Amino acid sequence: MTRSFVLPQPRQTDLKDLPPSSPQQIRAMAQAAGLNLPEPLVEELCNAFPPFEAMVRRLPRARDRFDEPAHTIDVARVAALEADSSSPERRKP
């Protein structure tokens, strides 16, 4: 049996329904981030940002940090490992 430590939450699961950022908004975000780019790089940023933004907006948002595979345990496997490590044969040097 696999157990997750995440409680389901009725939050918005992603941001894919938001409209894409306009070139003016992308320029404003770059300026707010303190980027002082020459115009060719700003154009490249404006062209590269929409696919990146779309990818990021598809990522699930209603997840907790414990909803990570490293934080999901298989209770039966852990119990078997604990039983195996506590056996007398296992403790012999």
Sequence and secondary structure as in RCSB ss.txt:
>XXXX:A:sequence
MTRSFVLPQPRQTDLKDLPPSSPQQIRAMAQAAGLNLPEPLVEELCNAFPPFEAMVRRLPRARDRFDEPAHTIDV
ARVAALEADSSSPERRKP
>XXXX:A:secstr
 EE       S    TTS    HHHHHHHHHHTT    HHHHHHHHHHHHHHHHHHHHS  S  TT SGGG EEH
HHHHHHHHHHTSHHHH  
